[in-house]
Amino acid sequence: MLKAIQEGRPQEAEGLLPAVYSELRKIAAARMAREAPGHTLQPTALVHEAWMRMFGNDEQRFQGRAHFFAAAAEAMRRILVESARRRWSLKRGGGAQHVELQESQIFQPMPSDELLAVDEALDLSAAKDPTAADLVKLKYFVGMNMEEAAAALGLSLRNAERIWAYARAWLRRKVMDVSG
């Protein structure tokens, strides 16, 4: 189906959303479960918004399954970050202090200010090491476990674990710089 989209045959690719919807919905639900209480965005809305961003222009090309899910992770990340920015704008009582991201908090609800600090650090990481940034996005924003993320990126589990250790330490240091 991705190949049909790439070759410009949208009529053959109409089955893509139904084919991946349940997996995207599961990813969104897992991500939303880690959001702070009071978050108004629902998993279904997150999937639909990500889909619209991914296919809103006719120029979208995917080189395969891993690239497709990396694009979905990026779209979901941007949506959640934009939502966090809206919640923390001065108009809505922003100005909260940044707090250091602890490893134990990665799978717990995260306040918007921490999400913004992680996002900023992740953008810096993407410029330095795109593979490490993609791995963080898949684990942190999509909620994949290490085996799933490694498979999605075409990495061996051992290599993914090595990259994760590096990326986690690098991000921790950068988040402290951004929030400090």
Contacts in CASP RR format, 6 or more apart in sequence:
PFRMAT RR
TARGET T0000
AUTHOR 0000-0000-0000
METHOD contacts of the structure
MODEL  1
MLKAIQEGRPQEAEGLLPAVYSELRKIAAARMAREAPGHTLQPTALVHEA
WMRMFGNDEQRFQGRAHFFAAAAEAMRRILVESARRRWSLKRGGGAQHVE
LQESQIFQPMPSDELLAVDEALDLSAAKDPTAADLVKLKYFVGMNMEEAA
AALGLSLRNAERIWAYARAWLRRKVMDVSG
1 12 0 8 1.000
1 13 0 8 1.000
1 15 0 8 1.000
1 16 0 8 1.000
1 19 0 8 1.000
2 13 0 8 1.000
2 16 0 8 1.000
2 62 0 8 1.000
2 64 0 8 1.000
2 65 0 8 1.000
2 68 0 8 1.000
4 10 0 8 1.000
4 12 0 8 1.000
4 13 0 8 1.000
5 13 0 8 1.000
5 16 0 8 1.000
5 60 0 8 1.000
5 61 0 8 1.000
5 62 0 8 1.000
6 61 0 8 1.000
6 62 0 8 1.000
17 51 0 8 1.000
20 68 0 8 1.000
21 47 0 8 1.000
24 47 0 8 1.000
24 50 0 8 1.000
24 51 0 8 1.000
24 72 0 8 1.000
25 43 0 8 1.000
25 44 0 8 1.000
25 47 0 8 1.000
27 69 0 8 1.000
27 72 0 8 1.000
27 73 0 8 1.000
27 76 0 8 1.000
27 142 0 8 1.000
27 143 0 8 1.000
27 144 0 8 1.000
28 43 0 8 1.000
28 44 0 8 1.000
28 46 0 8 1.000
28 47 0 8 1.000
28 50 0 8 1.000
28 76 0 8 1.000
29 43 0 8 1.000
30 142 0 8 1.000
30 143 0 8 1.000
31 43 0 8 1.000
31 46 0 8 1.000
31 76 0 8 1.000
31 80 0 8 1.000
31 141 0 8 1.000
31 142 0 8 1.000
31 143 0 8 1.000
32 39 0 8 1.000
32 41 0 8 1.000
32 42 0 8 1.000
32 43 0 8 1.000
32 46 0 8 1.000
34 107 0 8 1.000
34 108 0 8 1.000
34 109 0 8 1.000
34 110 0 8 1.000
34 143 0 8 1.000
35 41 0 8 1.000
35 80 0 8 1.000
35 109 0 8 1.000
35 110 0 8 1.000
36 109 0 8 1.000
36 110 0 8 1.000
36 111 0 8 1.000
36 112 0 8 1.000
37 109 0 8 1.000
39 83 0 8 1.000
41 79 0 8 1.000
41 80 0 8 1.000
41 83 0 8 1.000
46 76 0 8 1.000
46 79 0 8 1.000
46 80 0 8 1.000
49 75 0 8 1.000
49 79 0 8 1.000
50 72 0 8 1.000
50 75 0 8 1.000
50 76 0 8 1.000
50 79 0 8 1.000
51 75 0 8 1.000
53 75 0 8 1.000
53 78 0 8 1.000
53 79 0 8 1.000
54 60 0 8 1.000
54 71 0 8 1.000
54 72 0 8 1.000
54 75 0 8 1.000
60 71 0 8 1.000
62 68 0 8 1.000
62 71 0 8 1.000
65 152 0 8 1.000
66 151 0 8 1.000
66 152 0 8 1.000
66 153 0 8 1.000
66 154 0 8 1.000
69 138 0 8 1.000
69 142 0 8 1.000
69 152 0 8 1.000
70 134 0 8 1.000
70 137 0 8 1.000
70 138 0 8 1.000
70 152 0 8 1.000
70 153 0 8 1.000
72 142 0 8 1.000
73 134 0 8 1.000
73 137 0 8 1.000
73 138 0 8 1.000
73 141 0 8 1.000
73 142 0 8 1.000
74 137 0 8 1.000
76 141 0 8 1.000
76 142 0 8 1.000
77 119 0 8 1.000
77 122 0 8 1.000
77 137 0 8 1.000
77 141 0 8 1.000
80 115 0 8 1.000
80 141 0 8 1.000
81 115 0 8 1.000
81 116 0 8 1.000
81 119 0 8 1.000
84 112 0 8 1.000
84 113 0 8 1.000
84 115 0 8 1.000
84 116 0 8 1.000
84 119 0 8 1.000
85 112 0 8 1.000
85 116 0 8 1.000
86 92 0 8 1.000
87 112 0 8 1.000
88 94 0 8 1.000
88 95 0 8 1.000
88 96 0 8 1.000
88 112 0 8 1.000
88 113 0 8 1.000
88 116 0 8 1.000
95 113 0 8 1.000
96 111 0 8 1.000
96 112 0 8 1.000
96 113 0 8 1.000
97 113 0 8 1.000
97 179 0 8 1.000
98 113 0 8 1.000
98 114 0 8 1.000
98 116 0 8 1.000
98 117 0 8 1.000
98 175 0 8 1.000
98 178 0 8 1.000
98 179 0 8 1.000
98 180 0 8 1.000
99 111 0 8 1.000
99 113 0 8 1.000
99 114 0 8 1.000
99 179 0 8 1.000
100 172 0 8 1.000
100 175 0 8 1.000
100 176 0 8 1.000
100 179 0 8 1.000
101 110 0 8 1.000
101 114 0 8 1.000
101 117 0 8 1.000
101 118 0 8 1.000
101 171 0 8 1.000
101 172 0 8 1.000
101 175 0 8 1.000
103 168 0 8 1.000
103 172 0 8 1.000
105 114 0 8 1.000
106 140 0 8 1.000
110 118 0 8 1.000
113 179 0 8 1.000
114 175 0 8 1.000
114 179 0 8 1.000
117 175 0 8 1.000
117 178 0 8 1.000
117 179 0 8 1.000
118 140 0 8 1.000
118 171 0 8 1.000
118 175 0 8 1.000
120 174 0 8 1.000
120 178 0 8 1.000
121 171 0 8 1.000
121 174 0 8 1.000
121 175 0 8 1.000
121 177 0 8 1.000
121 178 0 8 1.000
122 133 0 8 1.000
122 136 0 8 1.000
122 137 0 8 1.000
122 171 0 8 1.000
124 174 0 8 1.000
125 132 0 8 1.000
125 133 0 8 1.000
125 136 0 8 1.000
125 167 0 8 1.000
125 170 0 8 1.000
125 171 0 8 1.000
125 174 0 8 1.000
126 133 0 8 1.000
128 170 0 8 1.000
129 163 0 8 1.000
129 166 0 8 1.000
129 167 0 8 1.000
131 153 0 8 1.000
131 155 0 8 1.000
131 163 0 8 1.000
132 163 0 8 1.000
132 166 0 8 1.000
132 167 0 8 1.000
132 170 0 8 1.000
133 167 0 8 1.000
134 153 0 8 1.000
135 149 0 8 1.000
135 153 0 8 1.000
135 155 0 8 1.000
135 160 0 8 1.000
135 163 0 8 1.000
135 164 0 8 1.000
135 167 0 8 1.000
136 164 0 8 1.000
136 167 0 8 1.000
136 168 0 8 1.000
136 171 0 8 1.000
138 144 0 8 1.000
138 148 0 8 1.000
138 149 0 8 1.000
138 152 0 8 1.000
138 153 0 8 1.000
139 145 0 8 1.000
139 146 0 8 1.000
139 149 0 8 1.000
139 164 0 8 1.000
142 149 0 8 1.000
144 152 0 8 1.000
146 157 0 8 1.000
146 160 0 8 1.000
146 161 0 8 1.000
146 164 0 8 1.000
147 157 0 8 1.000
149 160 0 8 1.000
150 156 0 8 1.000
150 157 0 8 1.000
150 159 0 8 1.000
150 160 0 8 1.000
150 161 0 8 1.000
153 160 0 8 1.000
155 163 0 8 1.000
END
